[in-house]
Amino acid sequence: MGNGTYVADTPGFSSISIERYDVIKKENLQYCFREFTPYLTRCKFASCSHTCEKGCAVIEAVEDGLISKSRHASYITMYNELKDLKEWNMK
Ligand SMILES: [Zn+2]
């Protein structure tokens, strides 16, 4: 009569992250980095990708030490990966 069924297996994290990559557009990646939020509206260009633009408030915040360089570096890496994924999907 014991309740012996225990759900022990958890879904694979790798498949979850692949699904998330499909959902996250490169334009939306910026919202996944919460510490970027206060600066997103201060960029010179509305279409700013926050990777290398002049007048980018996010990059300025990185240079001022308000956002950690490693976080911004991983943002750029993910941004480039998402950009490549999109190009692949369009083929
Ligand atoms: Zn920017």
PDB file of the backbone (N, CA, C, O) and the ligand in Angstrom, with CONECT records:
HET     ZN  A 101       1
ATOM      1  N   MET A   1       0.802  -1.205   0.000  1.00  0.00           N
ATOM      2  CA  MET A   1       0.000   0.000   0.000  1.00  0.00           C
ATOM      3  C   MET A   1       0.848   1.275   0.000  1.00  0.00           C
ATOM      4  O   MET A   1       0.325   2.388  -0.052  1.00  0.00           O
ATOM      5  N   GLY A   2       2.138   1.089   0.058  1.00  0.00           N
ATOM      6  CA  GLY A   2       3.028   2.260   0.062  1.00  0.00           C
ATOM      7  C   GLY A   2       3.041   2.969  -1.286  1.00  0.00           C
ATOM      8  O   GLY A   2       2.894   2.348  -2.339  1.00  0.00           O
ATOM      9  N   ASN A   3       3.212   4.215  -1.229  1.00  0.00           N
ATOM     10  CA  ASN A   3       3.283   5.012  -2.445  1.00  0.00           C
ATOM     11  C   ASN A   3       4.707   4.965  -2.983  1.00  0.00           C
ATOM     12  O   ASN A   3       5.542   5.812  -2.666  1.00  0.00           O
ATOM     13  N   GLY A   4       4.957   3.958  -3.802  1.00  0.00           N
ATOM     14  CA  GLY A   4       6.327   3.723  -4.246  1.00  0.00           C
ATOM     15  C   GLY A   4       6.715   4.477  -5.495  1.00  0.00           C
ATOM     16  O   GLY A   4       7.888   4.511  -5.866  1.00  0.00           O
ATOM     17  N   THR A   5       5.747   5.077  -6.139  1.00  0.00           N
ATOM     18  CA  THR A   5       6.093   5.781  -7.382  1.00  0.00           C
ATOM     19  C   THR A   5       6.608   7.182  -7.090  1.00  0.00           C
ATOM     20  O   THR A   5       5.917   8.035  -6.532  1.00  0.00           O
ATOM     21  N   TYR A   6       7.821   7.369  -7.487  1.00  0.00           N
ATOM     22  CA  TYR A   6       8.459   8.660  -7.276  1.00  0.00           C
ATOM     23  C   TYR A   6       9.028   9.115  -8.612  1.00  0.00           C
ATOM     24  O   TYR A   6       9.795   8.386  -9.241  1.00  0.00           O
ATOM     25  N   VAL A   7       8.673  10.261  -9.029  1.00  0.00           N
ATOM     26  CA  VAL A   7       9.201  10.740 -10.313  1.00  0.00           C
ATOM     27  C   VAL A   7      10.634  11.208 -10.105  1.00  0.00           C
ATOM     28  O   VAL A   7      10.898  12.308  -9.618  1.00  0.00           O
ATOM     29  N   ALA A   8      11.541  10.328 -10.494  1.00  0.00           N
ATOM     30  CA  ALA A   8      12.948  10.609 -10.223  1.00  0.00           C
ATOM     31  C   ALA A   8      13.642  11.260 -11.414  1.00  0.00           C
ATOM     32  O   ALA A   8      14.591  12.030 -11.266  1.00  0.00           O
ATOM     33  N   ASP A   9      13.142  10.929 -12.585  1.00  0.00           N
ATOM     34  CA  ASP A   9      13.871  11.470 -13.751  1.00  0.00           C
ATOM     35  C   ASP A   9      13.401  12.874 -14.095  1.00  0.00           C
ATOM     36  O   ASP A   9      12.208  13.175 -14.116  1.00  0.00           O
ATOM     37  N   THR A  10      14.362  13.696 -14.357  1.00  0.00           N
ATOM     38  CA  THR A  10      14.094  15.083 -14.726  1.00  0.00           C
ATOM     39  C   THR A  10      14.410  15.270 -16.203  1.00  0.00           C
ATOM     40  O   THR A  10      15.293  14.598 -16.736  1.00  0.00           O
ATOM     41  N   PRO A  11      13.715  16.154 -16.857  1.00  0.00           N
ATOM     42  CA  PRO A  11      13.989  16.368 -18.290  1.00  0.00           C
ATOM     43  C   PRO A  11      15.416  16.856 -18.528  1.00  0.00           C
ATOM     44  O   PRO A  11      15.982  17.581 -17.710  1.00  0.00           O
ATOM     45  N   GLY A  12      15.977  16.453 -19.642  1.00  0.00           N
ATOM     46  CA  GLY A  12      17.352  16.838 -19.961  1.00  0.00           C
ATOM     47  C   GLY A  12      17.475  18.333 -20.153  1.00  0.00           C
ATOM     48  O   GLY A  12      16.683  18.960 -20.857  1.00  0.00           O
ATOM     49  N   PHE A  13      18.470  18.878 -19.521  1.00  0.00           N
ATOM     50  CA  PHE A  13      18.639  20.324 -19.620  1.00  0.00           C
ATOM     51  C   PHE A  13      19.087  20.757 -21.006  1.00  0.00           C
ATOM     52  O   PHE A  13      18.786  21.866 -21.447  1.00  0.00           O
ATOM     53  N   SER A  14      19.800  19.885 -21.684  1.00  0.00           N
ATOM     54  CA  SER A  14      20.312  20.273 -23.002  1.00  0.00           C
ATOM     55  C   SER A  14      19.156  20.525 -23.959  1.00  0.00           C
ATOM     56  O   SER A  14      19.183  21.488 -24.726  1.00  0.00           O
ATOM     57  N   SER A  15      18.131  19.657 -23.920  1.00  0.00           N
ATOM     58  CA  SER A  15      17.011  19.850 -24.833  1.00  0.00           C
ATOM     59  C   SER A  15      16.230  21.113 -24.491  1.00  0.00           C
ATOM     60  O   SER A  15      15.695  21.782 -25.374  1.00  0.00           O
ATOM     61  N   ILE A  16      16.172  21.430 -23.201  1.00  0.00           N
ATOM     62  CA  ILE A  16      15.470  22.650 -22.790  1.00  0.00           C
ATOM     63  C   ILE A  16      16.186  23.873 -23.344  1.00  0.00           C
ATOM     64  O   ILE A  16      15.551  24.791 -23.862  1.00  0.00           O
ATOM     65  N   SER A  17      17.506  23.882 -23.234  1.00  0.00           N
ATOM     66  CA  SER A  17      18.222  25.069 -23.682  1.00  0.00           C
ATOM     67  C   SER A  17      18.128  25.232 -25.194  1.00  0.00           C
ATOM     68  O   SER A  17      18.134  26.355 -25.700  1.00  0.00           O
ATOM     69  N   ILE A  18      18.040  24.116 -25.919  1.00  0.00           N
ATOM     70  CA  ILE A  18      17.866  24.220 -27.369  1.00  0.00           C
ATOM     71  C   ILE A  18      16.500  24.830 -27.686  1.00  0.00           C
ATOM     72  O   ILE A  18      16.377  25.670 -28.578  1.00  0.00           O
ATOM     73  N   GLU A  19      15.473  24.397 -26.943  1.00  0.00           N
ATOM     74  CA  GLU A  19      14.148  24.981 -27.156  1.00  0.00           C
ATOM     75  C   GLU A  19      14.150  26.465 -26.856  1.00  0.00           C
ATOM     76  O   GLU A  19      13.520  27.250 -27.565  1.00  0.00           O
ATOM     77  N   ARG A  20      14.851  26.846 -25.818  1.00  0.00           N
ATOM     78  CA  ARG A  20      14.893  28.269 -25.476  1.00  0.00           C
ATOM     79  C   ARG A  20      15.592  29.071 -26.560  1.00  0.00           C
ATOM     80  O   ARG A  20      15.212  30.206 -26.847  1.00  0.00           O
ATOM     81  N   TYR A  21      16.610  28.480 -27.156  1.00  0.00           N
ATOM     82  CA  TYR A  21      17.306  29.172 -28.232  1.00  0.00           C
ATOM     83  C   TYR A  21      16.361  29.464 -29.387  1.00  0.00           C
ATOM     84  O   TYR A  21      16.479  30.487 -30.063  1.00  0.00           O
ATOM     85  N   ASP A  22      15.413  28.541 -29.605  1.00  0.00           N
ATOM     86  CA  ASP A  22      14.445  28.765 -30.674  1.00  0.00           C
ATOM     87  C   ASP A  22      13.500  29.910 -30.331  1.00  0.00           C
ATOM     88  O   ASP A  22      13.083  30.676 -31.200  1.00  0.00           O
ATOM     89  N   VAL A  23      13.172  30.008 -29.049  1.00  0.00           N
ATOM     90  CA  VAL A  23      12.185  31.002 -28.627  1.00  0.00           C
ATOM     91  C   VAL A  23      12.794  32.395 -28.555  1.00  0.00           C
ATOM     92  O   VAL A  23      12.169  33.377 -28.956  1.00  0.00           O
ATOM     93  N   ILE A  24      14.022  32.474 -28.040  1.00  0.00           N
ATOM     94  CA  ILE A  24      14.649  33.777 -27.855  1.00  0.00           C
ATOM     95  C   ILE A  24      15.147  34.308 -29.190  1.00  0.00           C
ATOM     96  O   ILE A  24      16.000  33.700 -29.837  1.00  0.00           O
ATOM     97  N   LYS A  25      14.613  35.426 -29.581  1.00  0.00           N
ATOM     98  CA  LYS A  25      15.155  36.100 -30.757  1.00  0.00           C
ATOM     99  C   LYS A  25      16.303  36.974 -30.308  1.00  0.00           C
ATOM    100  O   LYS A  25      16.360  37.397 -29.153  1.00  0.00           O
ATOM    101  N   LYS A  26      17.210  37.242 -31.216  1.00  0.00           N
ATOM    102  CA  LYS A  26      18.373  38.032 -30.824  1.00  0.00           C
ATOM    103  C   LYS A  26      17.965  39.414 -30.324  1.00  0.00           C
ATOM    104  O   LYS A  26      18.642  40.010 -29.486  1.00  0.00           O
ATOM    105  N   GLU A  27      16.840  39.916 -30.854  1.00  0.00           N
ATOM    106  CA  GLU A  27      16.343  41.225 -30.420  1.00  0.00           C
ATOM    107  C   GLU A  27      15.837  41.187 -28.977  1.00  0.00           C
ATOM    108  O   GLU A  27      15.776  42.217 -28.306  1.00  0.00           O
ATOM    109  N   ASN A  28      15.474  39.994 -28.508  1.00  0.00           N
ATOM    110  CA  ASN A  28      14.914  39.866 -27.162  1.00  0.00           C
ATOM    111  C   ASN A  28      15.953  39.443 -26.134  1.00  0.00           C
ATOM    112  O   ASN A  28      15.688  39.455 -24.932  1.00  0.00           O
ATOM    113  N   LEU A  29      17.131  39.071 -26.607  1.00  0.00           N
ATOM    114  CA  LEU A  29      18.174  38.593 -25.698  1.00  0.00           C
ATOM    115  C   LEU A  29      18.514  39.635 -24.637  1.00  0.00           C
ATOM    116  O   LEU A  29      18.810  39.294 -23.492  1.00  0.00           O
ATOM    117  N   GLN A  30      18.470  40.909 -25.028  1.00  0.00           N
ATOM    118  CA  GLN A  30      18.825  41.987 -24.106  1.00  0.00           C
ATOM    119  C   GLN A  30      17.974  41.955 -22.837  1.00  0.00           C
ATOM    120  O   GLN A  30      18.432  42.360 -21.769  1.00  0.00           O
ATOM    121  N   TYR A  31      16.715  41.465 -22.956  1.00  0.00           N
ATOM    122  CA  TYR A  31      15.825  41.440 -21.795  1.00  0.00           C
ATOM    123  C   TYR A  31      16.150  40.281 -20.853  1.00  0.00           C
ATOM    124  O   TYR A  31      15.657  40.239 -19.726  1.00  0.00           O
ATOM    125  N   CYS A  32      16.980  39.342 -21.313  1.00  0.00           N
ATOM    126  CA  CYS A  32      17.392  38.234 -20.455  1.00  0.00           C
ATOM    127  C   CYS A  32      18.519  38.655 -19.516  1.00  0.00           C
ATOM    128  O   CYS A  32      18.825  37.956 -18.550  1.00  0.00           O
ATOM    129  N   PHE A  33      19.125  39.787 -19.802  1.00  0.00           N
ATOM    130  CA  PHE A  33      20.194  40.295 -18.943  1.00  0.00           C
ATOM    131  C   PHE A  33      19.630  41.464 -18.140  1.00  0.00           C
ATOM    132  O   PHE A  33      19.608  42.604 -18.606  1.00  0.00           O
ATOM    133  N   ARG A  34      19.178  41.160 -16.934  1.00  0.00           N
ATOM    134  CA  ARG A  34      18.428  42.149 -16.158  1.00  0.00           C
ATOM    135  C   ARG A  34      19.226  43.412 -15.869  1.00  0.00           C
ATOM    136  O   ARG A  34      18.658  44.501 -15.797  1.00  0.00           O
ATOM    137  N   GLU A  35      20.539  43.275 -15.705  1.00  0.00           N
ATOM    138  CA  GLU A  35      21.315  44.457 -15.348  1.00  0.00           C
ATOM    139  C   GLU A  35      21.457  45.425 -16.519  1.00  0.00           C
ATOM    140  O   GLU A  35      21.907  46.557 -16.341  1.00  0.00           O
ATOM    141  N   PHE A  36      21.069  44.975 -17.734  1.00  0.00           N
ATOM    142  CA  PHE A  36      21.109  45.867 -18.897  1.00  0.00           C
ATOM    143  C   PHE A  36      19.899  46.800 -18.915  1.00  0.00           C
ATOM    144  O   PHE A  36      19.954  47.886 -19.492  1.00  0.00           O
ATOM    145  N   THR A  37      18.812  46.375 -18.284  1.00  0.00           N
ATOM    146  CA  THR A  37      17.521  47.046 -18.433  1.00  0.00           C
ATOM    147  C   THR A  37      17.558  48.567 -18.250  1.00  0.00           C
ATOM    148  O   THR A  37      16.978  49.283 -19.066  1.00  0.00           O
ATOM    149  N   PRO A  38      18.220  49.087 -17.204  1.00  0.00           N
ATOM    150  CA  PRO A  38      18.174  50.542 -17.010  1.00  0.00           C
ATOM    151  C   PRO A  38      18.813  51.328 -18.154  1.00  0.00           C
ATOM    152  O   PRO A  38      18.570  52.527 -18.297  1.00  0.00           O
ATOM    153  N   TYR A  39      19.639  50.651 -18.978  1.00  0.00           N
ATOM    154  CA  TYR A  39      20.399  51.368 -20.008  1.00  0.00           C
ATOM    155  C   TYR A  39      19.820  51.224 -21.407  1.00  0.00           C
ATOM    156  O   TYR A  39      20.179  51.977 -22.312  1.00  0.00           O
ATOM    157  N   LEU A  40      18.916  50.249 -21.589  1.00  0.00           N
ATOM    158  CA  LEU A  40      18.445  49.910 -22.934  1.00  0.00           C
ATOM    159  C   LEU A  40      17.803  51.092 -23.652  1.00  0.00           C
ATOM    160  O   LEU A  40      17.951  51.243 -24.864  1.00  0.00           O
ATOM    161  N   THR A  41      17.094  51.925 -22.904  1.00  0.00           N
ATOM    162  CA  THR A  41      16.388  53.043 -23.541  1.00  0.00           C
ATOM    163  C   THR A  41      17.295  54.248 -23.743  1.00  0.00           C
ATOM    164  O   THR A  41      16.879  55.239 -24.344  1.00  0.00           O
ATOM    165  N   ARG A  42      18.529  54.178 -23.251  1.00  0.00           N
ATOM    166  CA  ARG A  42      19.418  55.343 -23.348  1.00  0.00           C
ATOM    167  C   ARG A  42      20.366  55.274 -24.528  1.00  0.00           C
ATOM    168  O   ARG A  42      21.142  56.202 -24.754  1.00  0.00           O
ATOM    169  N   CYS A  43      20.313  54.178 -25.288  1.00  0.00           N
ATOM    170  CA  CYS A  43      21.196  54.046 -26.437  1.00  0.00           C
ATOM    171  C   CYS A  43      20.835  55.075 -27.493  1.00  0.00           C
ATOM    172  O   CYS A  43      19.686  55.497 -27.620  1.00  0.00           O
ATOM    173  N   LYS A  44      21.859  55.466 -28.249  1.00  0.00           N
ATOM    174  CA  LYS A  44      21.660  56.490 -29.266  1.00  0.00           C
ATOM    175  C   LYS A  44      20.705  56.002 -30.344  1.00  0.00           C
ATOM    176  O   LYS A  44      19.869  56.763 -30.832  1.00  0.00           O
ATOM    177  N   PHE A  45      20.829  54.718 -30.719  1.00  0.00           N
ATOM    178  CA  PHE A  45      19.995  54.165 -31.780  1.00  0.00           C
ATOM    179  C   PHE A  45      19.005  53.159 -31.196  1.00  0.00           C
ATOM    180  O   PHE A  45      19.361  52.316 -30.372  1.00  0.00           O
ATOM    181  N   ALA A  46      17.749  53.270 -31.645  1.00  0.00           N
ATOM    182  CA  ALA A  46      16.707  52.378 -31.134  1.00  0.00           C
ATOM    183  C   ALA A  46      16.991  50.928 -31.513  1.00  0.00           C
ATOM    184  O   ALA A  46      16.618  50.004 -30.790  1.00  0.00           O
ATOM    185  N   SER A  47      17.651  50.740 -32.649  1.00  0.00           N
ATOM    186  CA  SER A  47      17.930  49.382 -33.129  1.00  0.00           C
ATOM    187  C   SER A  47      19.254  48.847 -32.604  1.00  0.00           C
ATOM    188  O   SER A  47      19.779  47.859 -33.118  1.00  0.00           O
ATOM    189  N   CYS A  48      19.795  49.505 -31.574  1.00  0.00           N
ATOM    190  CA  CYS A  48      21.095  49.138 -31.022  1.00  0.00           C
ATOM    191  C   CYS A  48      21.123  47.668 -30.594  1.00  0.00           C
ATOM    192  O   CYS A  48      20.208  47.188 -29.924  1.00  0.00           O
ATOM    193  N   SER A  49      22.188  46.959 -30.992  1.00  0.00           N
ATOM    194  CA  SER A  49      22.314  45.558 -30.580  1.00  0.00           C
ATOM    195  C   SER A  49      23.169  45.424 -29.327  1.00  0.00           C
ATOM    196  O   SER A  49      23.308  44.327 -28.786  1.00  0.00           O
ATOM    197  N   HIS A  50      23.745  46.535 -28.861  1.00  0.00           N
ATOM    198  CA  HIS A  50      24.566  46.590 -27.641  1.00  0.00           C
ATOM    199  C   HIS A  50      25.821  45.712 -27.744  1.00  0.00           C
ATOM    200  O   HIS A  50      26.339  45.236 -26.734  1.00  0.00           O
ATOM    201  N   THR A  51      26.292  45.510 -28.950  1.00  0.00           N
ATOM    202  CA  THR A  51      27.499  44.696 -29.099  1.00  0.00           C
ATOM    203  C   THR A  51      28.723  45.552 -29.423  1.00  0.00           C
ATOM    204  O   THR A  51      29.808  45.299 -28.897  1.00  0.00           O
ATOM    205  N   CYS A  52      28.564  46.559 -30.279  1.00  0.00           N
ATOM    206  CA  CYS A  52      29.743  47.334 -30.678  1.00  0.00           C
ATOM    207  C   CYS A  52      29.388  48.751 -31.127  1.00  0.00           C
ATOM    208  O   CYS A  52      30.259  49.472 -31.614  1.00  0.00           O
ATOM    209  N   GLU A  53      28.107  49.171 -30.973  1.00  0.00           N
ATOM    210  CA  GLU A  53      27.673  50.454 -31.500  1.00  0.00           C
ATOM    211  C   GLU A  53      28.284  51.643 -30.747  1.00  0.00           C
ATOM    212  O   GLU A  53      28.574  51.576 -29.553  1.00  0.00           O
ATOM    213  N   LYS A  54      28.462  52.721 -31.495  1.00  0.00           N
ATOM    214  CA  LYS A  54      28.810  53.986 -30.841  1.00  0.00           C
ATOM    215  C   LYS A  54      27.552  54.542 -30.182  1.00  0.00           C
ATOM    216  O   LYS A  54      26.451  54.420 -30.720  1.00  0.00           O
ATOM    217  N   GLY A  55      27.724  55.149 -29.023  1.00  0.00           N
ATOM    218  CA  GLY A  55      26.575  55.733 -28.345  1.00  0.00           C
ATOM    219  C   GLY A  55      25.706  54.719 -27.651  1.00  0.00           C
ATOM    220  O   GLY A  55      24.570  55.019 -27.284  1.00  0.00           O
ATOM    221  N   CYS A  56      26.228  53.506 -27.464  1.00  0.00           N
ATOM    222  CA  CYS A  56      25.466  52.464 -26.763  1.00  0.00           C
ATOM    223  C   CYS A  56      25.610  52.657 -25.254  1.00  0.00           C
ATOM    224  O   CYS A  56      26.719  52.652 -24.721  1.00  0.00           O
ATOM    225  N   ALA A  57      24.494  52.824 -24.585  1.00  0.00           N
ATOM    226  CA  ALA A  57      24.518  53.064 -23.138  1.00  0.00           C
ATOM    227  C   ALA A  57      24.952  51.824 -22.361  1.00  0.00           C
ATOM    228  O   ALA A  57      25.530  51.932 -21.279  1.00  0.00           O
ATOM    229  N   VAL A  58      24.671  50.647 -22.920  1.00  0.00           N
ATOM    230  CA  VAL A  58      25.082  49.408 -22.259  1.00  0.00           C
ATOM    231  C   VAL A  58      26.603  49.292 -22.261  1.00  0.00           C
ATOM    232  O   VAL A  58      27.218  48.986 -21.239  1.00  0.00           O
ATOM    233  N   ILE A  59      27.197  49.543 -23.430  1.00  0.00           N
ATOM    234  CA  ILE A  59      28.660  49.467 -23.533  1.00  0.00           C
ATOM    235  C   ILE A  59      29.305  50.521 -22.633  1.00  0.00           C
ATOM    236  O   ILE A  59      30.337  50.267 -22.011  1.00  0.00           O
ATOM    237  N   GLU A  60      28.695  51.697 -22.569  1.00  0.00           N
ATOM    238  CA  GLU A  60      29.212  52.745 -21.676  1.00  0.00           C
ATOM    239  C   GLU A  60      29.167  52.274 -20.223  1.00  0.00           C
ATOM    240  O   GLU A  60      30.101  52.506 -19.456  1.00  0.00           O
ATOM    241  N   ALA A  61      28.082  51.615 -19.861  1.00  0.00           N
ATOM    242  CA  ALA A  61      27.939  51.106 -18.492  1.00  0.00           C
ATOM    243  C   ALA A  61      28.987  50.031 -18.198  1.00  0.00           C
ATOM    244  O   ALA A  61      29.486  49.928 -17.078  1.00  0.00           O
ATOM    245  N   VAL A  62      29.314  49.232 -19.219  1.00  0.00           N
ATOM    246  CA  VAL A  62      30.368  48.226 -19.049  1.00  0.00           C
ATOM    247  C   VAL A  62      31.708  48.914 -18.811  1.00  0.00           C
ATOM    248  O   VAL A  62      32.486  48.515 -17.944  1.00  0.00           O
ATOM    249  N   GLU A  63      31.959  49.966 -19.608  1.00  0.00           N
ATOM    250  CA  GLU A  63      33.231  50.682 -19.475  1.00  0.00           C
ATOM    251  C   GLU A  63      33.325  51.405 -18.132  1.00  0.00           C
ATOM    252  O   GLU A  63      34.412  51.565 -17.578  1.00  0.00           O
ATOM    253  N   ASP A  64      32.180  51.837 -17.617  1.00  0.00           N
ATOM    254  CA  ASP A  64      32.159  52.508 -16.315  1.00  0.00           C
ATOM    255  C   ASP A  64      32.159  51.522 -15.149  1.00  0.00           C
ATOM    256  O   ASP A  64      32.197  51.925 -13.986  1.00  0.00           O
ATOM    257  N   GLY A  65      32.116  50.226 -15.469  1.00  0.00           N
ATOM    258  CA  GLY A  65      32.151  49.207 -14.416  1.00  0.00           C
ATOM    259  C   GLY A  65      30.802  48.948 -13.772  1.00  0.00           C
ATOM    260  O   GLY A  65      30.726  48.292 -12.733  1.00  0.00           O
ATOM    261  N   LEU A  66      29.714  49.466 -14.389  1.00  0.00           N
ATOM    262  CA  LEU A  66      28.374  49.276 -13.818  1.00  0.00           C
ATOM    263  C   LEU A  66      27.797  47.917 -14.215  1.00  0.00           C
ATOM    264  O   LEU A  66      26.968  47.348 -13.505  1.00  0.00           O
ATOM    265  N   ILE A  67      28.251  47.407 -15.363  1.00  0.00           N
ATOM    266  CA  ILE A  67      27.878  46.063 -15.812  1.00  0.00           C
ATOM    267  C   ILE A  67      29.177  45.283 -15.940  1.00  0.00           C
ATOM    268  O   ILE A  67      30.166  45.804 -16.454  1.00  0.00           O
ATOM    269  N   SER A  68      29.181  44.035 -15.476  1.00  0.00           N
ATOM    270  CA  SER A  68      30.427  43.276 -15.511  1.00  0.00           C
ATOM    271  C   SER A  68      30.799  42.910 -16.939  1.00  0.00           C
ATOM    272  O   SER A  68      29.948  42.546 -17.751  1.00  0.00           O
ATOM    273  N   LYS A  69      32.100  43.017 -17.229  1.00  0.00           N
ATOM    274  CA  LYS A  69      32.586  42.756 -18.579  1.00  0.00           C
ATOM    275  C   LYS A  69      32.285  41.336 -19.028  1.00  0.00           C
ATOM    276  O   LYS A  69      31.987  41.098 -20.198  1.00  0.00           O
ATOM    277  N   SER A  70      32.363  40.389 -18.095  1.00  0.00           N
ATOM    278  CA  SER A  70      32.150  38.993 -18.475  1.00  0.00           C
ATOM    279  C   SER A  70      30.685  38.757 -18.850  1.00  0.00           C
ATOM    280  O   SER A  70      30.390  37.958 -19.738  1.00  0.00           O
ATOM    281  N   ARG A  71      29.765  39.457 -18.168  1.00  0.00           N
ATOM    282  CA  ARG A  71      28.344  39.333 -18.508  1.00  0.00           C
ATOM    283  C   ARG A  71      28.094  39.888 -19.913  1.00  0.00           C
ATOM    284  O   ARG A  71      27.376  39.285 -20.710  1.00  0.00           O
ATOM    285  N   HIS A  72      28.689  41.031 -20.200  1.00  0.00           N
ATOM    286  CA  HIS A  72      28.506  41.618 -21.520  1.00  0.00           C
ATOM    287  C   HIS A  72      29.144  40.747 -22.587  1.00  0.00           C
ATOM    288  O   HIS A  72      28.613  40.623 -23.691  1.00  0.00           O
ATOM    289  N   ALA A  73      30.287  40.140 -22.262  1.00  0.00           N
ATOM    290  CA  ALA A  73      30.957  39.248 -23.213  1.00  0.00           C
ATOM    291  C   ALA A  73      30.070  38.043 -23.521  1.00  0.00           C
ATOM    292  O   ALA A  73      29.983  37.619 -24.674  1.00  0.00           O
ATOM    293  N   SER A  74      29.415  37.489 -22.505  1.00  0.00           N
ATOM    294  CA  SER A  74      28.555  36.337 -22.767  1.00  0.00           C
ATOM    295  C   SER A  74      27.303  36.768 -23.528  1.00  0.00           C
ATOM    296  O   SER A  74      26.743  35.986 -24.296  1.00  0.00           O
ATOM    297  N   TYR A  75      26.869  37.996 -23.319  1.00  0.00           N
ATOM    298  CA  TYR A  75      25.754  38.537 -24.109  1.00  0.00           C
ATOM    299  C   TYR A  75      26.135  38.554 -25.588  1.00  0.00           C
ATOM    300  O   TYR A  75      25.365  38.111 -26.440  1.00  0.00           O
ATOM    301  N   ILE A  76      27.328  39.070 -25.886  1.00  0.00           N
ATOM    302  CA  ILE A  76      27.772  39.161 -27.281  1.00  0.00           C
ATOM    303  C   ILE A  76      27.887  37.768 -27.895  1.00  0.00           C
ATOM    304  O   ILE A  76      27.486  37.551 -29.038  1.00  0.00           O
ATOM    305  N   THR A  77      28.440  36.822 -27.125  1.00  0.00           N
ATOM    306  CA  THR A  77      28.556  35.445 -27.621  1.00  0.00           C
ATOM    307  C   THR A  77      27.188  34.870 -27.960  1.00  0.00           C
ATOM    308  O   THR A  77      26.997  34.300 -29.034  1.00  0.00           O
ATOM    309  N   MET A  78      26.234  35.022 -27.041  1.00  0.00           N
ATOM    310  CA  MET A  78      24.889  34.497 -27.268  1.00  0.00           C
ATOM    311  C   MET A  78      24.215  35.217 -28.427  1.00  0.00           C
ATOM    312  O   MET A  78      23.513  34.601 -29.229  1.00  0.00           O
ATOM    313  N   TYR A  79      24.430  36.506 -28.509  1.00  0.00           N
ATOM    314  CA  TYR A  79      23.828  37.293 -29.588  1.00  0.00           C
ATOM    315  C   TYR A  79      24.297  36.780 -30.944  1.00  0.00           C
ATOM    316  O   TYR A  79      23.497  36.600 -31.862  1.00  0.00           O
ATOM    317  N   ASN A  80      25.596  36.547 -31.059  1.00  0.00           N
ATOM    318  CA  ASN A  80      26.151  36.051 -32.320  1.00  0.00           C
ATOM    319  C   ASN A  80      25.648  34.648 -32.639  1.00  0.00           C
ATOM    320  O   ASN A  80      25.408  34.319 -33.801  1.00  0.00           O
ATOM    321  N   GLU A  81      25.488  33.817 -31.603  1.00  0.00           N
ATOM    322  CA  GLU A  81      24.950  32.469 -31.827  1.00  0.00           C
ATOM    323  C   GLU A  81      23.505  32.531 -32.321  1.00  0.00           C
ATOM    324  O   GLU A  81      23.125  31.801 -33.237  1.00  0.00           O
ATOM    325  N   LEU A  82      22.712  33.399 -31.717  1.00  0.00           N
ATOM    326  CA  LEU A  82      21.308  33.532 -32.122  1.00  0.00           C
ATOM    327  C   LEU A  82      21.211  34.074 -33.546  1.00  0.00           C
ATOM    328  O   LEU A  82      20.354  33.667 -34.331  1.00  0.00           O
ATOM    329  N   LYS A  83      22.107  34.994 -33.853  1.00  0.00           N
ATOM    330  CA  LYS A  83      22.130  35.574 -35.196  1.00  0.00           C
ATOM    331  C   LYS A  83      22.422  34.479 -36.226  1.00  0.00           C
ATOM    332  O   LYS A  83      21.791  34.420 -37.281  1.00  0.00           O
ATOM    333  N   ASP A  84      23.385  33.616 -35.903  1.00  0.00           N
ATOM    334  CA  ASP A  84      23.737  32.518 -36.814  1.00  0.00           C
ATOM    335  C   ASP A  84      22.582  31.536 -36.950  1.00  0.00           C
ATOM    336  O   ASP A  84      22.280  31.068 -38.048  1.00  0.00           O
ATOM    337  N   LEU A  85      21.932  31.226 -35.818  1.00  0.00           N
ATOM    338  CA  LEU A  85      20.807  30.289 -35.837  1.00  0.00           C
ATOM    339  C   LEU A  85      19.721  30.777 -36.774  1.00  0.00           C
ATOM    340  O   LEU A  85      19.170  30.006 -37.560  1.00  0.00           O
ATOM    341  N   LYS A  86      19.418  32.063 -36.685  1.00  0.00           N
ATOM    342  CA  LYS A  86      18.363  32.631 -37.500  1.00  0.00           C
ATOM    343  C   LYS A  86      18.710  32.497 -38.985  1.00  0.00           C
ATOM    344  O   LYS A  86      17.864  32.146 -39.807  1.00  0.00           O
ATOM    345  N   GLU A  87      19.962  32.783 -39.304  1.00  0.00           N
ATOM    346  CA  GLU A  87      20.383  32.675 -40.699  1.00  0.00           C
ATOM    347  C   GLU A  87      20.265  31.233 -41.193  1.00  0.00           C
ATOM    348  O   GLU A  87      19.899  30.975 -42.339  1.00  0.00           O
ATOM    349  N   TRP A  88      20.588  30.300 -40.289  1.00  0.00           N
ATOM    350  CA  TRP A  88      20.489  28.867 -40.656  1.00  0.00           C
ATOM    351  C   TRP A  88      19.033  28.508 -40.945  1.00  0.00           C
ATOM    352  O   TRP A  88      18.723  27.827 -41.922  1.00  0.00           O
ATOM    353  N   ASN A  89      18.148  28.987 -40.068  1.00  0.00           N
ATOM    354  CA  ASN A  89      16.738  28.621 -40.210  1.00  0.00           C
ATOM    355  C   ASN A  89      16.115  29.178 -41.486  1.00  0.00           C
ATOM    356  O   ASN A  89      15.152  28.617 -42.010  1.00  0.00           O
ATOM    357  N   MET A  90      16.656  30.260 -41.971  1.00  0.00           N
ATOM    358  CA  MET A  90      16.082  30.897 -43.144  1.00  0.00           C
ATOM    359  C   MET A  90      16.457  30.190 -44.438  1.00  0.00           C
ATOM    360  O   MET A  90      15.886  30.470 -45.492  1.00  0.00           O
ATOM    361  N   LYS A  91      17.412  29.279 -44.358  1.00  0.00           N
ATOM    362  CA  LYS A  91      17.833  28.570 -45.578  1.00  0.00           C
ATOM    363  C   LYS A  91      16.729  27.656 -46.100  1.00  0.00           C
ATOM    364  O   LYS A  91      16.912  26.985 -47.116  1.00  0.00           O
TER     365      LYS A  91
HETATM  366 ZN    ZN A 101      23.010  49.681 -26.932  1.00  0.00          ZN2+
END
